[in-house]
């Protein structure tokens, strides 16, 4: 698509690839897609990050924590979906105290918790 027709995919198109790699257990390739996006002028959005976070949750909790913290350094502000993804991951790992801390962080940053959180 990029090399043959010189058509640049948008964030939604990239998200399909990211999700597919994550579901297939190839989170490393999904990470490369995010890098490819940035290198080709498409800024990842919150949905791209959340999709990758879901894949990372299956890989290991430390990776998803680092990724979530890294997301804050980009011009993106984590939303309720991003927080919910990490809170869910922490709860599944039995780390409810950390999940509660994230809930407090949400409140402090002005991100409103919805019914899903």
Secondary structure as the mmCIF struct_conf table of DSSP 4:
data_model
#
loop_
_struct_conf.conf_type_id
_struct_conf.id
_struct_conf.beg_label_comp_id
_struct_conf.beg_label_asym_id
_struct_conf.beg_label_seq_id
_struct_conf.end_label_comp_id
_struct_conf.end_label_asym_id
_struct_conf.end_label_seq_id
TURN_TY1_P TURN_TY1_P1 UNK A 3 UNK A 5
HELX_RH_AL_P HELX_RH_AL_P1 UNK A 11 UNK A 23
TURN_TY1_P TURN_TY1_P2 UNK A 24 UNK A 25
HELX_RH_AL_P HELX_RH_AL_P2 UNK A 27 UNK A 39
TURN_TY1_P TURN_TY1_P3 UNK A 40 UNK A 41
HELX_RH_AL_P HELX_RH_AL_P3 UNK A 46 UNK A 59
HELX_RH_AL_P HELX_RH_AL_P4 UNK A 61 UNK A 71
TURN_TY1_P TURN_TY1_P4 UNK A 72 UNK A 75
HELX_RH_AL_P HELX_RH_AL_P5 UNK A 80 UNK A 92
TURN_TY1_P TURN_TY1_P5 UNK A 93 UNK A 94
HELX_RH_AL_P HELX_RH_AL_P6 UNK A 96 UNK A 109
TURN_TY1_P TURN_TY1_P6 UNK A 110 UNK A 110
BEND BEND1 UNK A 115 UNK A 115
#
